[in-house]
């Protein structure tokens, strides 16, 4: 028998003389032994029947419920740990995505700044080249204009000298006159 059944039976055996004493007389231990034995036999039969047909299924049901609760608690603990693990993983991914986004923005900013500097340098280089080309063209045009003016002034001087002298000037005189005229024009420009 089970310990709970034995302790219940012992308690009833001890209580049987008290019950018998109340029925018959004033002595608590005076009682009918036959009646006590039948009471004990009936009690044991009731305990056995209840143990087999009532307490057994009741205990099995309670144990099954206890096992269900234990497994439910274990499943809930595993689910909670799994959820915490996934949450930590998602937080890591979110942090990584945030830092990656910040890196992309920073890289785009650096690329934009680099492109701006590059375009600015190219524009300055092109402006310098255009300015230098314009200066060369102006200097070339100035030199060409000066030469044309000198040539024209020389021809004009020769024509004036021919009229004044009324004759044609020799080639050597002609070249000397042109050189003198150009020198005079150069001195007047400076």
Secondary structure, DSSP 8 states (H G I E B T S, - for coil): --HHHHHHHHHHHHHHHHHHHHHH-S-TT---HHHHHHHHHHHHHHHHHIIIIIIHHHHHHHHHHHHHHHHHHHHHHHHHHHHHHHHHHHHHHHHHHHHHHHHHHHHHHHHHHHHHHHHHHHHHHHHHHHHHHHHHHHHHHHHHHHHHHHHHHHHHHHHHHHHHHTS---HHHHHHHHHHHHHHHHHHH-
